[in-house]
Amino acid sequence: MARNCNNKFGLIILGNSGVGKSFLANILLGREAFKHEFSGQSVTHRTEYQEITIDNSDYAIFNIPGLIEADQSRVNINKREIDYAFQQRPNSLIIYVFGHQFGRIRNEDVVAFNAINEAYPLNPESLLMVVNALPAERPKNYEGEVILMVQDIIGRQVSERRMCFLNHINPQNIEERVALRNQFLGAIFELSPREHRKEHDIHLQADEVAMLKQQIQNMKDAFDQNKTEFQNEIRIQQLRYDDLVIQQKMENERFQRIIDQQAEEATAMRERQTEQVRQMQERLVRMQADHQTMIQEMTNKNNADTALIRQALEQSKQAQAQLRQQITDLTNRSPQVVYRTAEGGGGKQKCTIL
């Protein structure tokens, strides 16, 4: 992933309504920034974005309405919203989210992907395809089969590093949310932002969707009929994906250990900061007492001594003002903790900033 503190990129989350785009955006942000709920209708109607820092770069996470709707006027509005996101941050990571029905990728999600990909050719270096909300218990070669099927129906090579399979979780379970975020971030860290320019408008008509979905279904049926001929290829693809998951899990665990260590260091920093403030406040009290003593002495001195005391009083006021400002600055300062891991000499770095 690119690393430049001055870079501003996009992280554009695409997919049809109901696939969990808003939920995944909130998982990445670590807060409920985007509205999401179980609904038969689209919840997101306008493009929204929130800023996040990943790997020393600023990203705008775009949460975009789904493309396919029954009403053509809504489809046209959604096209404009997608265009808006690409116009705002053409140099972006692209997350395309597929929904599923009993583990089978939805035909309408493939239709929408193809329409967007034809208008904005999506660079494989910046593209992550996500199958969301899967049951934890699924066939052992599920991922390998889906990767090969997706290759077949979208007509492009798909690396196991460019597909992410996310389990359905209990949104109220903090541990499950953290695990999901770590897995999702691990896949995103494999990407590099690339510039995406529109080659033509998104061509999709509401009355064509049924026909396009049937075409995708025909391709899936043909894949199923020939599946026995490349079972070995499915197993190989599954092994590659399983190896990748193990690598990412080990990296996430190491990353989490660093986060825990940095959190402990941040706590120690706050404790030291609190002690510094206490000592400075005590010093300020002593300075104020000395100041009052000088005022009293000034009433009992001659003119020459009074001038010296006035000068000392002015210096005391300035010193107290400086000390008060230091106490305020120190009290308001939050420790900046940067989490990083490194692989090899000068290798890939990963970081996030709290």
Secondary structure as UniProt FT lines:
FT   TURN            5..6
FT   STRAND          8..14
FT   TURN            17..18
FT   HELIX           21..29
FT   STRAND          48..54
FT   TURN            55..56
FT   STRAND          57..63
FT   HELIX           72..88
FT   STRAND          91..98
FT   STRAND          100..101
FT   TURN            102..103
FT   STRAND          104..105
FT   HELIX           107..119
FT   TURN            124..126
FT   STRAND          127..134
FT   TURN            140..141
FT   HELIX           142..154
FT   HELIX           160..162
FT   STRAND          163..167
FT   TURN            171..172
FT   HELIX           174..188
FT   TURN            189..190
FT   STRAND          194..195
FT   HELIX           206..208
FT   HELIX           209..225
FT   HELIX           227..230
FT   HELIX           231..298
FT   TURN            299..300
FT   HELIX           303..332
FT   STRAND          338..342
FT   TURN            345..346
FT   STRAND          349..353
//
